[in-house]
Amino acid sequence: MVGMLQRVMVCSPRNAGWNEPKKARHWQELGFLHVPDFPAAQAQHEAMCRELASAGAEVVYLRPSAKLSLDAVYVHDTSLPTDFGLILMRPGKPNRVAEVCEHREFCQGMGIPILGQIEAPGTTEAGDMVWLDSETLLIGHGYRTNAAGIEQMRVLMKPNRVEVIPAPLPYGSGSSACLHLMTLISLLDEQTVLVDLAWLAVETVELLRSRGYKFVEIEASERRTLACNVLSLGRRRLLALQENDGTNDRLRRAGFEVRTFPGRELGINGSGGPTCLTRALLRS
């Protein structure tokens, strides 16, 4: 999760149908804060993609489809690439299930093999999954990823000698909110993790400390603006939302180069930061 980012998949607001009134009118039931402003969101997405390209990543775009909802811009959640192939999720948010076939077709078209797919009654979203190293996958257990989904992930990973460790998530503001494990943790490099410490379970904090991670804590006042959701570009470079000045300053003082883009309309409105808005396909 912290290697040099070489290829990344995104889904623009245009391709997700933010400019289509029939889709946009569902904003409230999907948990958005306000009616989406398509031109602003599209401009912010283009700014993000410029930052990704300038960091050396090849940016590839998920195709538009009638099956996609507004949430498809948060392209991270529907699939999990591994060294052994792609695992297709079964999102806990029902409107996102249709994204799975789009990810399958797109990634197969790029020559990425499919390792497996989560089936009912399991639910999983990749925003709940953090690689601590190449043999350890930490998975948040909450409203979007359930125990059955975690067990299916364990079965898929076992032949490849990957340990799956569940991480309990807090109730937060309830089942309608988007609270992923990666809302509370972002790996910055092999030794450093950005955390929303107050909301992490004690056992998760102890696990990270036992593995020698150094913590950078977010500015607590920036929790609602997704301060903990940053994307590692590799080589101690990060991509973050420009709205979180306090946390970004802490990251810079910790020795990281922080690139930013405006995300109030694109990210904060629908509860998805830079990691949610990207699906890393290749790192080195």
N, C-alpha and C positions, 0 to 999 in steps of 0.2 A: 504493500500500500504506500510505500515511501520511496520506491525506486524511481529512476528517471522516466517521466511520462512520455511515451512515444506515440501512442495512438489512443484517441478518446472518442467515444460516441456521445452525441448530444441530440436533443430533439427541440427544435425551435418552437416558440409560441405559435408561429405560423403553421408549422407542420402538425402541432397538437390541436389546431383549430380555435385558438384564442380569438381569431378574427371572425369566427362564425357565430352569429347570434344564437343559433339553436344549441350550441355547446356552451357558450359563455353564460347563458341564463341559469346554468346549474351551479354557478360559483358558490352559492351559499350552502347548498347541501354537500358540497365537496370540502367545505371547511375553509374557504378563502375568506379573508378579512373584509374585502370589498369587491365591487364589480371590477373585473380585470380591465386594465387600460392596455389594449393590445399594442399600439404604437410605442408606448414607453417600455413595455416588457420586451418587445422585439429589439428595440435599440439597446437595452441592457444586455440581452442575450448576445447580440453581435459584439458588444464591448467585451463580454466574457470570452467569446471565441477568439477575438484578437489577442487577448492575453494568453490564451492557451497556445495559439499558433506562435506567438513571439517567444514562448518558453520552449519551443522546439517540438511541440506535439502535432501530429496529424489529426485534424478534426474531421470526423465523419458524421453524417446526419441521418438519423432515423427517418424513414420516408413518411410522408403524410398518409393518414388512413382514416376512414370513417369510424373505425373501431376505437380510435384514441380519444381520451377525454382530456380536459385541461391538465390533469395530473401527469400526463405523459412527458411534460417538460422535465420532470424529476426522474430522469431516465436511469438513475443509479439503481432503483429499487427492484426492478423486474427480473434481473439476471445477475449471476455471480460467475465471472470468469475464474477459473482455477488453472493450475499447471497441467491439468488432466482433461480439460474441456469445460464447456459452459454448463452451469446448473441453472435451469429455468425455475423461477420462483412461482409460488401461488400466493399472490398478495392478499393480505388480510383486509384490504379495502376493496370491496366488490367491484367497483367501477374500473379497477386496474387489471383485473384478470385478463381482459381482452388484449392487453399489451403483450402478453407472453408470446403469442404466436408471431407478433410483429418482430420481437427480439429474436425469436428462433430463426425466422426466414432471413432477417438481415444478417445475423452472425453466421449462419450457414453459408450465405452468399459470399461472405468474406473468408470462407474456408475454416471457420472455427468449429471444431467438433462439439457435439452435445454429450455431456457426461450423464445427465439425468434431469428429471423434472419432479418437483414436489406435487403430490396428489392429495386430494381430500381424504381425511379431514384436516390434513396438515395445512398450515398457512405460514408463509415466510416472506419477508421483505429484506433485501440486501442492505438496507439502511440499518439493520440490526446486526450486521456481521462485520467484525473487525479481525483482521489477521494479525496476531501478535508475533508470529514468525511463520515460516513456510510449513510448519507442522502443527500449528495451533490456531484454531479458529474460535473466537469468542462470539457467542450469539445471544443477543438480548431476547429475553422471554417477557413478552408484554402483549398488548392488544393486536399488534400486527403480525407477530411471530409466536405461534403457540407451541406447546410441548410436543405435539405430534409432528409438527414441521421440523423441530430441532432433532427429534429422533430420526426422521428421514434423512436429514443432513448428516447425522452421525453414521448411518448405514452407508451413504454414498461416499463418505470420506474415509471410512475404515480401511478399505483395500489399498488406499494410497498412504496409509499410516499418518493420517491427519487426525489429531485429537480435537474433538468438539466440546467446548466448555460453555454451559448455559450461564447467562448473567441476568439475574432478576432486575426488572425495570420498575420504577415507582409508578404509582397511580397517576401522579401528575394532576392535570386538569381534567382527566377522564378519558373514556374510550373514544370520544369523538376527536380528540386532539392527536396530532402526529408527533408521538414521542418515540423516536428510534434510539437505539444504543448510540448511534453516531450523532445524535443531538447532544450527547453528554461526553463523548470521547472523540478526539481526532488524533491519529498518529501523525507526528510531525517528522520524525526520523526514527532510527532504530532504537534510540534511547530516550526519546522525549514524547510526551503526550499532552495535548491540550484537554483540560477537563472542566466540567461543571461539577466541582467536587461535592457541593452540598446536595446534589440530586443523585449521586452515584450510590449504589448499595455498598455496604461495608465490605462484603466479600469481594466485590470487584476491585475496590481500592486496594485491599490487601493483596489480591492476585497481582495487580500491576506493580505494586511496591516490591513484592517478592521476586519479580522478574527484573528489578533494577531500573524501572522507568523513572525518569525525572518528570515532575508535574509543572506545567504552566497553567495557572487558573485563569478562567475568563473573568472579565469585569462583570460582576453580578448584575448590574443595571442593564447589561446588554444581552441577557438571557433571551428575552422576547424577540430580539433581532438576530438570533441564530449565531451568536458570537462563537460558539464552539464548533460550528460546521465550517471547517476550512479544508482545502484540498492541497495535499502535498504534490508538488511538481518534481520532486527529487532535488538532490544537492542543496538541501536546506532552503529551498524556495517554496513559498506557499501562495495560494490564491484565496483571498478572503473578501467578504463584503465590506465596502468602504464605509458603511454606516457604523461599524464597530470600532471606532477610533481607540477606545481605551484598551480593548483586548489586542488590537493590532499593534499598538505601541508596546504592550507587554511581550508580544512575540518578537518584535524587533530588538528589544532589550535582551531577549534570550538568545540573540544571534541569528535570527532568521531573516531572510529577504521576503518581504510581504508585498505582493502585488494585489491590487484591488480593482473592483468594478462596482458600479451602483446596482443594488439589488432590491430596493424597496418594493418595486412593483413585480419584478420577476420572481424573486425568492421569498421575501418576507411575507408577501401577500398570501402565498400558498404554503408557507412553512417549509421551504426547501433552500438550503444554502449551496455553496459551490460544489460540495461533494454530491449532494442530491441531484444537481443539474448536470452531472457528468457520469459517464460509465467508462472507467479506464479499461481498455482492452489489451494494452501492451505496455509493460514497464521493463526496464533493464537495470 
